[in-house]
Amino acid sequence: MKNALTFDVEEYFHAEAFAGVLGPEEWPTLESRVTRSTERLLDILDRERVRATFFVLGWVAERHPGLVREIASLGHEIACHGYGHRMIQHLSRPDFERDVTRAKRALEDAIGRPVLGYRAPTFSIMRATLWSLDVLVEAGFRYDSSIFPVVHDRYGIPDAPRFPHRLKAPSGAEITEFPMSTVTLLGRRLPVAGGGYFRLFPYRVTRRAIARINGERQPAMVYLHPWEIDPDQPRIPVGPLTRFRHLVNVGKTESRLRRLLAELSFAPAAEVLTETGLLAIGDIR
């Protein structure tokens, strides 16, 4: 079974962990590392002959359109991660509309074709921000990959469906949702297969979790960030918990990813959704 492999393309300083200490006005003054770390990912994928989805931040696309074109030229899917990496609950509806419209335009200008997928910064489509789904539909997105069906201090809709499905927006319009992966243990949902969870849990836990999801005849959603294979990234002064969340096992991410790619089957999110019948074949051409 094919699983979805995705990367959220942003700078290390865009992480929500640093939102309280670094403002957008400071971003241009910081060292940019997104190109080298993303190209490292592209090399890994090329060697393993795997294609993936890259959810690219509009801020990055405007400054590095050549990187976006390079990703697309290698056969990977380009999708949208919003523009300024702001959680949706911090935006008004008009501000969110402007954010996604600007980001989508930057990506489509770079690659010359429609962008179908969206992922909210910090998985910030939650119960209080479901109105954002109508904005995504109006903007022309065909699928979303933002909902984490878990309890968490920053995000999550705990009782949301665990697997890809059609989702109704408040207006009644529909969009395909590809949620973040979870497994159930003792009646509780546990997040797996991406980001900090991929780095924190031993590799065998991730591997077994994906196998368990596939055993339920469902595809897993794996997600990482380019900065998670960059152990030499600059250190930003934050508290110990924030530092731990951002940096735990960053030096092990690349080797774990290589092993995962060798042992399991992966494809871009839109391709996986097409094979499940939740996107039309014509959508991805």
Secondary structure, DSSP 4 states (H G I P E B T S, - for coil): -EEEEEEEE--GGGSGGGTTT--GGGGGGSPP-HHHHHHHHHHHHHHHT---EEEE-HHHHHH-HHHHHHHHHTTPEEEE--SS---GGGS-HHHHHHHHHHHHHHHHHHHSS---EE--GGG---GGGTTHHHHHHHHT--EE-----S--SS---TTS-SS-EEEE-TTS-EEEE-PPPEEEETTEEEE-SBHHHHHHS-HHHHHHHHHHHHHTT---EEEE-GGGG-TTSPPP---HHHHHHHHTTGGGHHHHHHHHHHHSEEE-HHHHHHHTTSS-GGGG-
